[in-house]
Amino acid sequence: MTYQFFDFAPRIFHQIRQLFGITSQKYLKSIGPENIIGSMITGNINTLKEQCSTGKSGSFFYYTPDSRYMLKTISHAEFLRLKSILKQYYTHMVNYPQTMITRFFGLHKIKYNKEKGGVERIYFIIMANVFNTCRQINVRYDLKGSKLGRKTKKRETDIID
């Protein structure tokens, strides 16, 4: 089987990683061919630590073996959306490095031929693992993109209050 790996906007993501003190060597050690990307290409995802399986979006999340980063599979539409806002995202990260917005460190695609014909494309992002911290985490919340039914009068903010 032939696999192709695509790295999108490598200069921009390199600059974002530098902004947060991530060297190319550390980054490649975490996600490089001998780790997460190699596992995806060979289909040996058992070496990855699955954080959670498919949800409403159909995405998968994985920790890198060193737990520094998370890989999230994304749809083609999400891929195109991130590409379309990448310039604004980069500008925001440079101007507000303490932002609470998710830190994306790479945007990638793996393309390969299926055994029964056709081409498969897997789009994914690499982001900071917010749970990789020296601070004690007492409670975790699973935030979903669920919508409240039309008959529900309360808004999500009303429920929190």
N, C-alpha and C positions, 0 to 999 in steps of 0.2 A: 504494500500500500504506500502511496506517495502522499506526504504531508507537506503543506506549505504554511509557514508562520509569517504573519504580518504584524508589524509594529507601527501604530499610527501616531503621528505627531511626536516622534521621539525627542526632538529638541525641546519642545514645550514641556513634556513630562520630565525630561532630564532636569530642566530648570526648576520645576516644581519640587522634584526630589532634593535638589541642592538647597532650595529654600528651607527645607525641613531637616537638613543635615544628613541626607541619605546619599552615600557614595554609590557610584555605579557598581563597585565591587560587592558591597553589602547587598544591594538590590538583586544583582545577578546571582549571588549565592543563595538568596531566598527563593527566587522564582526561576532560576536558570534551567537549562536542559536537563541537568541531573536531578532536578527537583520537580517543581510543580508543572512546568511546561512540558518537560520530558514525560511526566506521568500522563498528561492529557494526550500527548501525541501517541504514546504507546498503548493508550487505553487502560493503563494500570493506575486508575484513580484510587485504588485501595491504599496507596501510599499516602494519599492526602487525608487530612483530617476534615471530615465533613462536619460543617457547623449546623446546617439544616438542609433539608431536601426541598423539593419543589413546593412552592406556595402558590398563591393566586397568579403570580406572574409566570410561573413555570421555571424560574431561575433556581440555580444551585449556588450555594455559598460554600467555600472551602477556606480553611486556614492554610497558610504555608507551613511547612514542617517546623519552622522556627517560631511560628505564631506571630510574626511581625505584621503580616499582611493578610488580607482576605481577597479571594478571587470570587467574583460574582459573574455568572453567565448572564448575558443580556440578549434581548431580542434585537433584530436588525433595526427596528424602529428606535429603540433606546440608543443603539450605537450611533445612528444618524443624528439623533437629538444631541447627544453629547458632543459629537463633532461640530454641530452647528453652534453650540454655545461655548466651545472651548476657549476662544479668545477672551470672552467676557469672564469665564471661570478663572483663567490664568491671571487676568488683571485683578480680579477680586482677591485671589490668593496672595498676590504680591503686595497689594495695598492693605490687606487685612490678614496677616499671617496667623493671628489668634482667633480667626473665625471658627465657628462651630460647624461649618459646612463640611461634609465628608471630604477627606483628602484622597483624591484619585492620583495614582502614581503611574498608571499605564493603561493603554487601550489597545487591545489586540484581537486578532482573528486567526483561527486555525482552519485551514481548508483541506479537505481530503476527499478522495473518491470512495464511495460506498462499495462494499463487496458485491451488492446486487445491482450496481449501476447508479448513476447520479452522483451529485456532489453534495457534501455536507459542509456547512460552515458553522463554526462555533465562535461567537463573539463574547468577549469577556473583558472585565476591567479588574485592575489591581488597585486596592484601596487600603488605607491604614486600618489596622485592627484596633478598634477603640477599646477592646478588652485586654490588650497587651499593655498593662500598666502596673506600676508598683503600688498603686492605691488599692485598698480593699473594696471590692464590689459587693454590696449587701443585697441589692435588688436589681433585677433586670426586667425591662419591659419589652414586649414584642409589639412593635408598632406596625400595624398593617394599613394598607391603603383601602380599607373597607369603607363603604359608604353607608350612611344611615338610611333606612327606608323612608319613603315619602310620608308615611303615616306617622313617623316619629316626629314629635314636636320639639324635642330637646336637641340642641346642637352638641357637638363633641365638647365644646368649651363649657357648656352648661353642666355636663356630666362631671367635668373636672372640678368645677366650683363646688 
